[in-house]
Amino acid sequence: MAHTRARIIDAARRMLPDAASIPVDDIAASAGVSVQTLYTHFGSKRGLLMAVIDSVQQEAGLYADFEAVWQSPDGETALRRMIDATFRIWNGAWAIVEFAERARRTDPEILRYLREVDGYRLSNLVSITERLALEGRLRQGFDAQSAAEAAFALSVPPVYEELVHVRQWPPERAAAFGVEAVVASIIDPATVPFLDPPADWSAAVRPTTVLTHGPGE
C-alpha cells in the first residue's frame, strides 16, 4: 500500500509541472494503477495535491525550518524566519507551486483547496503578528490581522516569480529582500525586540507548514 501511494505521488510530481489541471487518468496510468486505486489512496484531487505538496516539503527539510519559527526568542525573529522559509519553499517547490498558481485559475476544486492553504499560511502569520502586537512592535495603524495580511501579500508566489524568474535575482537575494520588505512594512523601527515571550506562545495551536496544514494530511 505504501509503495503504491509513493508511486502515484512520484508520477504526479513528474506530470503536474506541465499540466493545466490534475490529469488523474494520466497519473494513474503512469503509476500503473487504476483511477479507482488512486482515489482509494487520496480521496480526491485535493487529497492527491496535498500529498504531493507534503512530499516536496518533506524532501526539502522544511518542517524543521518551521519548527524553528515557533522556537524564536521574539516576534521579529519569528517573522523573519517565516518569510525566509516561505520564499525558500517557493524556490524549492517552484515546479509544483507554479502548477498550483496556474491550475487555481481554471480548476474550481484546486481553487477551493488553495484558498484553504492560503488560510493556513495566513493563520501562521497571525500567530506571529499577535505576538508582535503583544510586544508593542507593530506600526501605528496595524493590528495583528492587518499586519498578517500585509506580510502575506508581500510574500505570495507571484512576488517570488517576479524577482527570481523575471528579474533573474538569485533566490537568496529575493528571500532577503522579501524579509526586509515585510519587516519594514509592519514593524515600527523605533521599537526593539521583546525577548520575554508571552506564556501561551509555545502552547498555541499552529499549522507548521506554508503550503499544507501539517505533515501527512
C-alpha positions in Angstrom: 0.0 0.0 0.0 2.7 2.5 0.9 4.7 1.6 -2.2 1.6 2.2 -4.4 0.9 5.5 -2.7 4.5 6.6 -3.3 4.4 5.5 -6.9 1.3 7.6 -7.5 2.9 10.7 -5.8 6.1 10.2 -7.9 4.0 10.1 -11.1 2.1 13.2 -10.1 5.3 15.1 -9.3 6.6 14.3 -12.8 3.4 15.2 -14.6 2.0 18.2 -12.8 4.6 20.8 -13.8 3.4 20.6 -17.4 -0.3 20.2 -16.7 -3.1 22.7 -16.7 -5.0 20.8 -14.1 -4.6 17.4 -12.3 -4.7 14.8 -15.0 -6.0 11.9 -12.8 -6.3 9.4 -15.6 -2.8 10.0 -16.9 -1.2 10.0 -13.4 -2.9 6.7 -12.6 -1.7 5.2 -15.9 1.8 6.4 -15.4 1.8 4.9 -11.9 0.5 1.6 -13.2 -2.7 1.7 -11.2 -6.4 2.2 -11.8 -8.1 5.6 -11.3 -10.2 3.9 -8.5 -6.9 2.9 -6.8 -5.7 6.5 -7.0 -8.9 7.7 -5.4 -8.8 5.0 -2.8 -5.4 6.3 -1.6 -6.1 10.0 -1.9 -9.9 10.5 -1.9 -9.9 13.4 -4.4 -7.7 15.7 -6.5 -7.4 17.8 -3.4 -6.0 14.9 -1.4 -3.5 14.0 -4.2 -2.3 17.6 -4.4 -1.9 17.8 -0.6 0.2 14.6 -0.7 2.4 15.9 -3.5 3.0 19.1 -1.7 3.7 17.3 1.6 6.2 15.1 -0.2 8.0 18.1 -1.7 8.2 19.9 1.7 9.5 16.8 3.5 12.2 16.3 0.8 13.3 19.9 1.3 13.5 19.6 5.0 11.1 22.5 5.6 9.3 21.0 8.6 12.4 21.6 10.7 12.6 25.1 9.4 9.1 25.9 10.5 9.7 24.3 13.9 12.4 26.9 14.3 9.9 29.7 13.7 8.0 28.7 16.8 11.1 28.5 18.9 12.1 32.1 18.1 13.1 34.3 21.0 10.9 37.2 19.8 8.3 38.1 17.3 10.6 39.8 14.8 12.9 36.8 14.6 9.8 34.5 14.1 8.6 36.8 11.3 12.0 36.9 9.6 12.3 33.1 9.8 8.8 32.6 8.5 9.1 34.9 5.5 12.6 33.4 4.6 11.2 29.9 4.8 8.2 30.9 2.6 10.5 32.2 -0.1 12.7 29.2 0.1 9.7 26.8 -0.4 8.6 28.8 -3.4 12.1 28.3 -4.7 12.5 24.6 -3.7 9.0 23.6 -4.9 8.6 26.0 -7.7 7.5 23.4 -10.3 4.5 22.4 -8.1 3.9 26.0 -6.9 3.8 27.2 -10.5 1.3 24.4 -11.4 -0.9 25.3 -8.4 -0.9 29.0 -9.3 -1.8 28.1 -12.9 -4.4 25.5 -12.0 -6.3 27.6 -9.5 -7.5 29.8 -12.3 -9.2 27.0 -14.2 -10.0 24.2 -11.7 -12.6 25.1 -9.1 -11.6 22.1 -6.8 -8.0 23.2 -6.8 -9.0 26.8 -6.2 -11.0 25.8 -3.1 -8.1 23.8 -1.8 -5.6 26.6 -2.3 -7.9 29.0 -0.6 -7.7 26.6 2.4 -3.9 26.6 2.1 -3.9 30.4 2.0 -5.9 30.4 5.2 -3.4 28.1 6.9 -0.5 30.4 5.9 -2.3 33.5 7.0 -3.1 31.9 10.4 0.6 31.2 10.8 1.3 34.8 10.2 -1.5 36.0 12.5 0.1 33.9 15.3 3.3 35.8 14.7 1.8 39.3 14.4 -0.3 38.7 17.5 3.0 38.2 19.3 4.4 41.3 17.8 1.3 43.2 18.9 1.8 41.9 22.5 5.4 43.1 22.3 4.3 46.6 21.1 6.2 46.3 17.9 3.6 46.9 15.2 3.5 50.1 13.2 0.7 52.6 14.0 -2.4 51.7 12.2 -1.8 47.9 12.1 -3.5 45.3 14.3 -2.4 41.7 14.2 -4.9 40.8 11.4 -4.0 43.6 9.0 -0.3 43.2 9.7 -0.5 39.5 8.9 -2.4 40.3 5.7 0.3 42.7 4.6 3.0 40.1 5.3 1.0 37.6 3.3 0.6 39.9 0.3 4.3 40.7 0.2 5.4 37.0 0.2 3.0 35.4 -2.3 4.4 33.3 -5.2 4.0 36.0 -7.8 6.4 38.2 -5.8 9.0 35.4 -5.8 8.3 34.8 -9.5 8.8 38.4 -10.5 12.1 38.7 -8.6 13.7 35.3 -9.5 12.2 34.2 -12.8 11.5 37.6 -14.4 14.2 39.9 -12.9 16.7 37.0 -12.5 17.6 37.7 -8.9 19.4 34.9 -7.1 16.8 33.1 -4.8 18.8 34.1 -1.7 18.6 37.8 -2.6 14.9 37.6 -3.3 14.3 35.9 0.1 16.4 38.6 1.9 14.5 41.3 0.1 11.2 39.7 1.0 12.1 39.5 4.6 13.2 43.1 4.8 10.2 44.4 2.9 7.8 42.6 5.3 9.7 43.7 8.4 9.9 47.3 7.2 6.2 47.4 6.3 4.7 46.2 9.6 7.3 46.6 12.4 7.8 50.0 14.0 11.6 50.7 13.7 11.5 52.8 16.8 10.8 49.7 18.9 13.2 46.9 19.9 12.8 43.1 20.2 11.0 41.9 23.3 12.8 38.8 24.5 10.3 37.6 27.1 7.7 35.7 25.0 4.1 35.5 26.3 3.3 32.5 28.4 1.0 31.0 25.8 3.3 31.3 22.8 4.8 27.8 22.9 1.4 26.2 23.7 -0.5 27.8 20.9 -2.0 25.5 18.3 -0.5 26.4 15.0 -0.1 24.9 11.5 3.6 24.1 10.8 3.9 24.5 7.1 3.5 27.1 4.4 1.5 25.0 1.9 -0.3 22.4 3.9 -1.9 22.2 7.3 0.5 19.6 8.6 2.7 16.6 7.8 0.9 13.6 6.3 -2.5 15.1 5.9 
